[in-house]
Amino acid sequence: MRWKFSCGTTKGFREVRKEWDSINRFRGNHILLDSGFVEPLIRHFGGGQDLVLGMNDSSCMALLNRSSQGRWTTFQPSQSPLGLIVSKQPDAHGDELVELLQDLPGFVLQLSVTQQDPEYAVFLRGNEPAHIETLDYIQTARLPLIGAFEDYWQSRGKNLRHNLSRQRRRIEEKRGVLELVAERTASNMGACIREYGRLESEGWKGTKGTAVSEGNSQGGFYREILEHFCRQGEGIVYQLKLDGKVIASDLCLCRNGMLVVLKTAYDESIEGVSPALLLRQECVRQSYEEKQIRLIEFYGKVRDWHTKWTNDFRIMYHINVFRNRWLAWSRKLIKRCLSSRPQ
């Protein structure tokens, strides 16, 4: 079946969201590919872009935009860890993606499918045909929750365990009280975003003007998705409080035992204490104890702090589909020549 296209506006997506979710359910029903996450992305970050919604006989759907003359790419706002394409099963030989490229409006030379998680990707790496290439995007981290928290904690590095124990003793010596709050009520998400925005605006993101706030698109987006998924029992905002004041916060979504940490903010002004690390420890401890979460996904470039918490990493990747094999060949040749050029 050939691809059909419609306008990728909020209204246009809403008309086919049932079909989108139906396809997503075939591949594990990933919460970051749920229409309740995708539609707000379009509403808050799709302005000014001519988005196209492609559909192939209810087996694959994608949100796309023309990135340059002759090139299209999946819609990829920075707030979405995954490229916005869903398929009932992996495209084994890339035939479906080639048809998508050929059917897109205009004469298309290249189609880029971005930020693919290998466990949910529309095309799996290995033995790529000549007209398809895959490129490393980032190494990302996750934490499987296996066994008991005490065993997990003893398996972590001595420096991490010692450092957090020392920080807790310092707080206790000052008679401080630490409390982890897991907020799951939709009507409280506005207040949670307000507190989260305060933490970011008082730090380096506030200086750069990129902090979440009640009045900007980021704040509106995160409030909307959290309210939506909280009503379904799938949204959580973790807050670590010190003497009643929020000093760190995680914005999270959870489905089928997988907790996705979307964003983390913390009070950068507190000396001698790492609010983000203390929050992470409390969240992991509570997840072990409640036994509802089996996997914590961090979805982001691996940083030093990730390696303190987990040893489980994998590579996310981009997929480039070319109209002709010679285009793919010439691109690889140019890259090879550039990489061999003396520095």
GINOR-V655331 format. One record per residue. RES is the residue in three letters. BURIAL is b if it has 9 or more other C-alpha atoms within 8 Angstrom, else e. D_CENTER is the distance of its C-alpha to the mean C-alpha in Angstrom with 2 decimals. Layout:
res=RES burial=BURIAL d_center=D_CENTER
res=RES burial=BURIAL d_center=D_CENTER
This chain:
res=MET burial=e d_center=30.73
res=ARG burial=e d_center=29.87
res=TRP burial=b d_center=26.94
res=LYS burial=e d_center=27.50
res=PHE burial=e d_center=25.87
res=SER burial=e d_center=25.67
res=CYS burial=b d_center=24.53
res=GLY burial=b d_center=20.78
res=THR burial=b d_center=21.54
res=THR burial=b d_center=20.46
res=LYS burial=e d_center=23.81
res=GLY burial=b d_center=23.58
res=PHE burial=b d_center=20.23
res=ARG burial=e d_center=21.64
res=GLU burial=e d_center=24.58
res=VAL burial=e d_center=22.66
res=ARG burial=b d_center=19.81
res=LYS burial=e d_center=21.80
res=GLU burial=e d_center=21.97
res=TRP burial=b d_center=18.24
res=ASP burial=b d_center=17.60
res=SER burial=e d_center=20.51
res=ILE burial=b d_center=19.12
res=ASN burial=b d_center=15.73
res=ARG burial=b d_center=17.89
res=PHE burial=b d_center=19.60
res=ARG burial=b d_center=16.64
res=GLY burial=e d_center=15.65
res=ASN burial=b d_center=14.50
res=HIS burial=b d_center=10.72
res=ILE burial=b d_center=9.82
res=LEU burial=b d_center=6.77
res=LEU burial=b d_center=9.65
res=ASP burial=b d_center=12.21
res=SER burial=b d_center=14.44
res=GLY burial=b d_center=14.16
res=PHE burial=b d_center=10.65
res=VAL burial=b d_center=11.67
res=GLU burial=b d_center=15.07
res=PRO burial=b d_center=14.28
res=LEU burial=b d_center=12.13
res=ILE burial=b d_center=15.41
res=ARG burial=b d_center=17.60
res=HIS burial=b d_center=16.29
res=PHE burial=e d_center=15.20
res=GLY burial=b d_center=17.15
res=GLY burial=e d_center=20.47
res=GLY burial=e d_center=22.60
res=GLN burial=e d_center=21.03
res=ASP burial=e d_center=22.88
res=LEU burial=b d_center=20.24
res=VAL burial=b d_center=21.58
res=LEU burial=b d_center=20.65
res=GLY burial=b d_center=21.89
res=MET burial=b d_center=23.05
res=ASN burial=b d_center=24.95
res=ASP burial=e d_center=27.16
res=SER burial=e d_center=24.45
res=SER burial=b d_center=23.11
res=CYS burial=b d_center=20.36
res=MET burial=b d_center=18.82
res=ALA burial=b d_center=16.88
res=LEU burial=b d_center=16.27
res=LEU burial=b d_center=17.86
res=ASN burial=b d_center=19.57
res=ARG burial=b d_center=22.35
res=SER burial=e d_center=21.26
res=SER burial=e d_center=24.86
res=GLN burial=e d_center=28.16
res=GLY burial=b d_center=27.88
res=ARG burial=b d_center=24.16
res=TRP burial=b d_center=21.34
res=THR burial=b d_center=17.59
res=THR burial=b d_center=14.76
res=PHE burial=b d_center=13.60
res=GLN burial=b d_center=10.72
res=PRO burial=e d_center=10.39
res=SER burial=e d_center=8.70
res=GLN burial=e d_center=6.99
res=SER burial=b d_center=5.03
res=PRO burial=b d_center=2.68
res=LEU burial=b d_center=5.62
res=GLY burial=b d_center=9.20
res=LEU burial=b d_center=10.97
res=ILE burial=b d_center=13.60
res=VAL burial=b d_center=14.84
res=SER burial=b d_center=17.91
res=LYS burial=b d_center=20.22
res=GLN burial=e d_center=20.68
res=PRO burial=b d_center=19.98
res=ASP burial=b d_center=22.16
res=ALA burial=e d_center=24.47
res=HIS burial=e d_center=26.34
res=GLY burial=b d_center=24.27
res=ASP burial=e d_center=26.91
res=GLU burial=e d_center=24.69
res=LEU burial=b d_center=22.70
res=VAL burial=b d_center=26.10
res=GLU burial=b d_center=27.40
res=LEU burial=b d_center=24.48
res=LEU burial=b d_center=25.34
res=GLN burial=b d_center=29.01
res=ASP burial=e d_center=28.70
res=LEU burial=e d_center=26.66
res=PRO burial=e d_center=28.94
res=GLY burial=e d_center=30.99
res=PHE burial=e d_center=31.56
res=VAL burial=b d_center=28.19
res=LEU burial=b d_center=28.26
res=GLN burial=b d_center=24.63
res=LEU burial=b d_center=21.45
res=SER burial=b d_center=18.11
res=VAL burial=b d_center=15.21
res=THR burial=b d_center=12.19
res=GLN burial=b d_center=9.21
res=GLN burial=b d_center=10.39
res=ASP burial=b d_center=9.75
res=PRO burial=b d_center=13.50
res=GLU burial=e d_center=13.69
res=TYR burial=e d_center=12.65
res=ALA burial=b d_center=13.67
res=VAL burial=b d_center=16.29
res=PHE burial=b d_center=18.44
res=LEU burial=b d_center=18.92
res=ARG burial=e d_center=20.08
res=GLY burial=e d_center=23.73
res=ASN burial=e d_center=26.90
res=GLU burial=b d_center=25.45
res=PRO burial=e d_center=28.20
res=ALA burial=e d_center=29.74
res=HIS burial=b d_center=27.98
res=ILE burial=b d_center=24.39
res=GLU burial=b d_center=22.67
res=THR burial=b d_center=19.39
res=LEU burial=e d_center=18.16
res=ASP burial=e d_center=16.18
res=TYR burial=b d_center=13.00
res=ILE burial=b d_center=11.98
res=GLN burial=b d_center=12.77
res=THR burial=b d_center=10.11
res=ALA burial=b d_center=11.44
res=ARG burial=b d_center=11.86
res=LEU burial=b d_center=14.90
res=PRO burial=e d_center=17.08
res=LEU burial=b d_center=19.50
res=ILE burial=e d_center=22.87
res=GLY burial=e d_center=26.29
res=ALA burial=e d_center=27.07
res=PHE burial=b d_center=25.51
res=GLU burial=e d_center=28.74
res=ASP burial=e d_center=28.56
res=TYR burial=b d_center=24.96
res=TRP burial=e d_center=25.87
res=GLN burial=e d_center=28.96
res=SER burial=e d_center=27.04
res=ARG burial=b d_center=25.12
res=GLY burial=e d_center=26.79
res=LYS burial=e d_center=29.95
res=ASN burial=e d_center=28.92
res=LEU burial=b d_center=25.85
res=ARG burial=b d_center=28.00
res=HIS burial=e d_center=30.90
res=ASN burial=e d_center=28.99
res=LEU burial=b d_center=27.46
res=SER burial=e d_center=30.85
res=ARG burial=e d_center=32.55
res=GLN burial=b d_center=30.29
res=ARG burial=e d_center=30.98
res=ARG burial=e d_center=34.68
res=ARG burial=e d_center=34.70
res=ILE burial=b d_center=33.23
res=GLU burial=b d_center=35.77
res=GLU burial=e d_center=38.59
res=LYS burial=e d_center=37.88
res=ARG burial=e d_center=37.81
res=GLY burial=b d_center=34.24
res=VAL burial=b d_center=32.34
res=LEU burial=e d_center=28.68
res=GLU burial=e d_center=27.02
res=LEU burial=b d_center=23.60
res=VAL burial=e d_center=22.91
res=ALA burial=e d_center=20.38
res=GLU burial=b d_center=20.47
res=ARG burial=b d_center=19.83
res=THR burial=b d_center=22.18
res=ALA burial=b d_center=21.04
res=SER burial=e d_center=23.98
res=ASN burial=b d_center=22.97
res=MET burial=b d_center=19.53
res=GLY burial=b d_center=21.32
res=ALA burial=e d_center=22.88
res=CYS burial=b d_center=19.74
res=ILE burial=b d_center=18.06
res=ARG burial=b d_center=21.45
res=GLU burial=b d_center=21.50
res=TYR burial=b d_center=17.99
res=GLY burial=b d_center=19.09
res=ARG burial=b d_center=22.29
res=LEU burial=b d_center=20.74
res=GLU burial=b d_center=18.75
res=SER burial=b d_center=21.76
res=GLU burial=b d_center=24.11
res=GLY burial=b d_center=22.29
res=TRP burial=e d_center=21.63
res=LYS burial=b d_center=19.06
res=GLY burial=b d_center=21.95
res=THR burial=b d_center=24.23
res=LYS burial=e d_center=22.05
res=GLY burial=e d_center=21.54
res=THR burial=e d_center=17.73
res=ALA burial=b d_center=17.60
res=VAL burial=b d_center=16.35
res=SER burial=b d_center=19.57
res=GLU burial=b d_center=21.07
res=GLY burial=e d_center=22.48
res=ASN burial=e d_center=19.76
res=SER burial=e d_center=17.17
res=GLN burial=b d_center=14.24
res=GLY burial=b d_center=16.29
res=GLY burial=b d_center=17.25
res=PHE burial=b d_center=13.84
res=TYR burial=b d_center=12.60
res=ARG burial=b d_center=16.08
res=GLU burial=b d_center=16.20
res=ILE burial=b d_center=13.21
res=LEU burial=b d_center=14.27
res=GLU burial=b d_center=17.83
res=HIS burial=b d_center=17.15
res=PHE burial=b d_center=15.38
res=CYS burial=b d_center=17.85
res=ARG burial=b d_center=20.62
res=GLN burial=e d_center=19.42
res=GLY burial=e d_center=19.18
res=GLU burial=b d_center=15.40
res=GLY burial=b d_center=14.46
res=ILE burial=b d_center=15.25
res=VAL burial=b d_center=15.78
res=TYR burial=b d_center=17.28
res=GLN burial=b d_center=19.93
res=LEU burial=b d_center=22.22
res=LYS burial=b d_center=25.57
res=LEU burial=b d_center=28.48
res=ASP burial=e d_center=31.73
res=GLY burial=e d_center=29.99
res=LYS burial=e d_center=27.87
res=VAL burial=b d_center=24.07
res=ILE burial=b d_center=23.28
res=ALA burial=b d_center=19.59
res=SER burial=b d_center=16.80
res=ASP burial=b d_center=13.39
res=LEU burial=b d_center=11.52
res=CYS burial=b d_center=10.33
res=LEU burial=b d_center=10.25
res=CYS burial=b d_center=12.35
res=ARG burial=b d_center=13.78
res=ASN burial=e d_center=16.28
res=GLY burial=b d_center=16.24
res=MET burial=b d_center=12.55
res=LEU burial=b d_center=11.19
res=VAL burial=b d_center=7.51
res=VAL burial=b d_center=7.95
res=LEU burial=b d_center=6.19
res=LYS burial=e d_center=9.13
res=THR burial=b d_center=12.47
res=ALA burial=b d_center=15.79
res=TYR burial=b d_center=19.27
res=ASP burial=b d_center=22.89
res=GLU burial=e d_center=23.76
res=SER burial=e d_center=27.46
res=ILE burial=e d_center=28.21
res=GLU burial=e d_center=30.27
res=GLY burial=e d_center=30.55
res=VAL burial=e d_center=27.56
res=SER burial=e d_center=23.86
res=PRO burial=b d_center=22.30
res=ALA burial=b d_center=18.73
res=LEU burial=e d_center=20.22
res=LEU burial=b d_center=22.42
res=LEU burial=b d_center=19.66
res=ARG burial=e d_center=17.70
res=GLN burial=e d_center=21.02
res=GLU burial=b d_center=21.82
res=CYS burial=b d_center=18.55
res=VAL burial=b d_center=18.95
res=ARG burial=b d_center=22.64
res=GLN burial=e d_center=22.27
res=SER burial=b d_center=19.85
res=TYR burial=b d_center=22.47
res=GLU burial=e d_center=25.24
res=GLU burial=e d_center=23.94
res=LYS burial=e d_center=23.07
res=GLN burial=e d_center=20.65
res=ILE burial=b d_center=17.49
res=ARG burial=b d_center=17.70
res=LEU burial=b d_center=14.40
res=ILE burial=b d_center=11.99
res=GLU burial=b d_center=8.58
res=PHE burial=b d_center=7.64
res=TYR burial=b d_center=4.97
res=GLY burial=b d_center=6.99
res=LYS burial=e d_center=10.56
res=VAL burial=b d_center=12.96
res=ARG burial=e d_center=15.25
res=ASP burial=e d_center=18.60
res=TRP burial=e d_center=17.65
res=HIS burial=b d_center=15.29
res=THR burial=b d_center=18.44
res=LYS burial=b d_center=20.38
res=TRP burial=e d_center=18.48
res=THR burial=b d_center=17.81
res=ASN burial=e d_center=19.20
res=ASP burial=e d_center=16.65
res=PHE burial=e d_center=14.81
res=ARG burial=e d_center=14.04
res=ILE burial=b d_center=13.69
res=MET burial=b d_center=11.15
res=TYR burial=b d_center=13.30
res=HIS burial=b d_center=14.49
res=ILE burial=b d_center=17.38
res=ASN burial=b d_center=20.38
res=VAL burial=b d_center=23.07
res=PHE burial=b d_center=26.47
res=ARG burial=b d_center=29.33
res=ASN burial=e d_center=31.87
res=ARG burial=b d_center=32.03
res=TRP burial=e d_center=33.88
res=LEU burial=b d_center=31.00
res=ALA burial=b d_center=28.74
res=TRP burial=b d_center=31.71
res=SER burial=e d_center=32.53
res=ARG burial=e d_center=28.99
res=LYS burial=e d_center=29.04
res=LEU burial=e d_center=32.53
res=ILE burial=e d_center=31.64
res=LYS burial=e d_center=28.77
res=ARG burial=e d_center=31.22
res=CYS burial=e d_center=33.85
res=LEU burial=e d_center=31.64
res=SER burial=e d_center=30.45
res=SER burial=e d_center=34.12
res=ARG burial=e d_center=35.38
res=PRO burial=e d_center=36.92
res=GLN burial=e d_center=34.98
